[in-house]
């Protein structure tokens, strides 16, 4: 609900979490938590003091120094991979792919627990080039797992609620079978790379 929400300080968030004894963790998500890093860092520090599990869902865009500062306070990184084609990535995000990849690799080298969230839009991703690029990326990130996230049209309704026009093409959500096939394709390529059987 875009008319809801409220301004909160770090202490307010911690106090709110303390009201529910079942809460064991908190995921910071978007917008982009790394775009408001002063608050994100303060909240991570407070959560760490309280022993609360922390996760950050991120596009991977932001200052490398901020990612490295957040890394020891983050139990799990949910890292969105929107595309591995530089032109497509910049076309749809307005940002450079290289920065996202540099941050990802640096967090991984620093010991980050990363789960890649590979966004899947059939018209953009269901092809050999994307499968190969994803397998190459995973091959260089030992221990990192991937989950495939189906494109959905929720963003369109959000724009409508804000009175903004829909932008870009109207992609279709994938079927579960398309996602399964693509995941199997990536797994097969990754296995070949790791066993050296091209």
C-alpha positions as CSV (number, residue, x, y, z in Angstrom):
1,X,0.0,0.0,0.0
2,X,1.7,3.2,-1.2
3,X,-0.3,5.4,1.2
4,X,0.9,3.4,4.2
5,X,4.2,3.1,6.1
6,X,5.9,5.5,8.5
7,X,9.2,7.0,9.3
8,X,11.1,4.9,11.9
9,X,14.4,5.1,13.7
10,X,16.7,2.1,14.2
11,X,15.6,1.8,17.9
12,X,11.9,1.8,16.7
13,X,12.5,-1.1,14.4
14,X,14.4,-3.1,17.1
15,X,11.6,-2.4,19.6
16,X,8.9,-3.5,17.2
17,X,10.8,-6.8,16.5
18,X,11.1,-7.4,20.2
19,X,7.3,-7.4,20.5
20,X,7.1,-10.7,18.7
21,X,9.0,-13.5,20.3
22,X,8.7,-15.6,17.1
23,X,10.8,-13.1,15.1
24,X,14.3,-14.6,14.5
25,X,15.5,-12.6,11.5
26,X,14.9,-9.5,9.4
27,X,15.4,-9.1,5.6
28,X,16.2,-5.6,4.3
29,X,14.7,-5.3,0.8
30,X,13.7,-2.6,-1.6
31,X,13.8,-0.3,-3.0
32,X,17.5,-0.9,-2.5
33,X,18.9,-1.1,1.0
34,X,22.4,-0.2,-0.2
35,X,21.0,3.1,-1.6
36,X,20.3,4.3,2.0
37,X,23.4,2.8,3.5
38,X,23.6,5.0,6.6
39,X,20.3,3.6,7.9
40,X,21.1,0.1,6.6
41,X,24.4,0.0,8.4
42,X,22.9,1.3,11.7
43,X,20.1,-1.2,11.5
44,X,22.5,-4.1,10.8
45,X,24.7,-3.1,13.7
46,X,21.7,-3.0,16.0
47,X,20.3,-6.3,14.7
48,X,23.8,-7.9,15.2
49,X,23.9,-6.7,18.9
50,X,20.5,-8.3,19.4
51,X,21.5,-11.6,17.8
52,X,18.9,-11.3,15.1
53,X,19.6,-13.0,11.8
54,X,20.1,-10.5,8.9
55,X,19.5,-10.8,5.2
56,X,19.8,-8.2,2.5
57,X,17.9,-8.4,-0.8
58,X,20.0,-6.4,-3.3
59,X,20.4,-5.5,-6.9
60,X,24.1,-5.4,-6.2
61,X,24.4,-1.8,-7.1
62,X,26.1,0.7,-4.7
63,X,29.5,1.6,-3.4
64,X,31.9,-1.4,-3.0
65,X,33.0,0.0,0.4
66,X,29.4,-0.1,1.7
67,X,29.0,-3.8,0.6
68,X,32.3,-4.7,2.3
69,X,31.2,-2.9,5.5
70,X,27.9,-4.6,5.5
71,X,29.3,-8.1,4.7
72,X,30.3,-9.1,8.3
73,X,26.9,-8.0,9.6
74,X,24.9,-9.8,7.0
75,X,24.1,-13.5,7.4
76,X,22.6,-13.9,3.9
77,X,22.8,-12.0,0.7
78,X,19.8,-12.4,-1.7
79,X,21.5,-11.1,-4.8
80,X,19.3,-10.3,-7.8
81,X,20.7,-11.0,-11.2
82,X,18.5,-9.2,-13.8
83,X,20.7,-10.0,-16.8
84,X,24.2,-10.9,-17.6
85,X,24.2,-9.2,-21.0
86,X,25.8,-5.8,-20.4
87,X,23.6,-4.0,-23.0
88,X,20.3,-5.5,-21.7
89,X,21.3,-4.9,-18.1
90,X,22.0,-1.2,-18.7
91,X,18.9,-0.9,-20.9
92,X,16.5,-2.1,-18.2
93,X,18.3,-0.9,-15.1
94,X,20.1,2.2,-16.3
95,X,23.2,1.0,-14.5
96,X,26.4,-0.8,-15.5
97,X,26.5,-4.6,-15.2
98,X,30.2,-4.5,-14.2
99,X,29.6,-2.7,-11.0
100,X,27.0,-5.3,-9.8
101,X,29.4,-8.1,-10.7
102,X,32.4,-6.4,-9.0
103,X,30.4,-6.0,-5.8
104,X,29.1,-9.6,-6.0
105,X,32.6,-11.1,-6.4
106,X,34.0,-8.9,-3.6
107,X,31.3,-9.9,-1.1
108,X,31.9,-13.6,-2.1
109,X,35.7,-13.2,-1.6
110,X,35.0,-11.6,1.8
111,X,33.1,-14.8,2.8
112,X,29.6,-13.6,2.1
113,X,26.8,-16.2,2.2
114,X,25.2,-15.4,-1.2
115,X,22.1,-16.8,-2.9
116,X,21.8,-15.6,-6.5
117,X,18.2,-14.8,-7.5
118,X,18.2,-15.1,-11.2
119,X,15.2,-13.2,-12.6
120,X,13.7,-15.2,-15.4
121,X,11.8,-13.5,-18.3
122,X,11.5,-16.0,-21.2
123,X,11.9,-13.3,-23.9
124,X,15.2,-12.1,-22.4
125,X,16.7,-15.1,-20.6
126,X,15.6,-18.4,-22.3
127,X,18.6,-18.7,-24.6
128,X,22.0,-20.3,-24.8
129,X,23.9,-17.1,-24.2
130,X,22.2,-16.3,-20.9
131,X,22.4,-19.9,-19.7
132,X,26.2,-20.0,-20.5
133,X,26.8,-16.7,-18.8
134,X,25.0,-17.8,-15.7
135,X,26.9,-21.1,-15.6
136,X,30.2,-19.1,-16.1
137,X,29.3,-16.8,-13.2
138,X,28.4,-19.7,-10.9
139,X,31.5,-21.5,-11.8
140,X,33.6,-18.7,-10.4
141,X,31.6,-18.5,-7.2
142,X,32.2,-21.6,-5.1
143,X,29.4,-22.5,-2.8
144,X,26.9,-20.0,-4.2
145,X,23.5,-21.4,-5.1
146,X,21.0,-20.0,-7.5
147,X,17.2,-19.8,-7.4
148,X,15.1,-18.8,-10.4
149,X,12.6,-16.0,-9.8
150,X,9.7,-15.8,-12.2
151,X,9.0,-12.4,-13.7
152,X,5.7,-11.1,-12.6
153,X,3.6,-8.0,-13.4
154,X,3.3,-6.6,-9.9
155,X,5.4,-3.6,-10.9
156,X,2.8,-2.6,-13.5
157,X,0.1,-2.3,-10.8
158,X,2.5,-0.3,-8.6
159,X,3.0,2.2,-11.4
160,X,-0.7,2.5,-11.9
161,X,-1.3,3.2,-8.1
162,X,1.3,5.9,-8.4
163,X,-0.4,7.3,-11.5
164,X,2.6,6.6,-13.7
165,X,2.6,5.0,-17.1
166,X,3.9,1.5,-17.6
167,X,7.3,1.6,-19.2
168,X,9.0,-0.9,-21.4
169,X,7.6,-4.0,-23.1
170,X,4.9,-6.1,-21.6
171,X,6.8,-9.4,-20.9
172,X,4.9,-12.5,-20.0
173,X,5.5,-14.5,-16.8
174,X,7.1,-17.8,-17.4
175,X,5.6,-21.2,-16.7
176,X,7.1,-23.5,-14.0
177,X,8.2,-25.9,-16.8
178,X,10.1,-23.1,-18.6
179,X,12.0,-22.3,-15.4
180,X,12.7,-25.9,-14.6
181,X,14.1,-26.5,-18.2
182,X,16.3,-23.4,-18.0
183,X,17.6,-24.4,-14.5
184,X,18.4,-27.9,-15.8
185,X,20.2,-26.3,-18.8
186,X,22.4,-24.2,-16.5
187,X,23.1,-27.1,-14.2
188,X,24.2,-29.2,-17.2
189,X,26.6,-26.5,-18.4
190,X,27.9,-25.9,-14.9
191,X,28.6,-29.6,-14.5
192,X,30.5,-29.7,-17.8
193,X,32.6,-26.7,-16.8
194,X,33.4,-28.2,-13.4
195,X,34.3,-31.6,-14.7
196,X,36.1,-30.2,-17.8
197,X,33.9,-32.3,-20.2
198,X,33.0,-29.7,-22.8
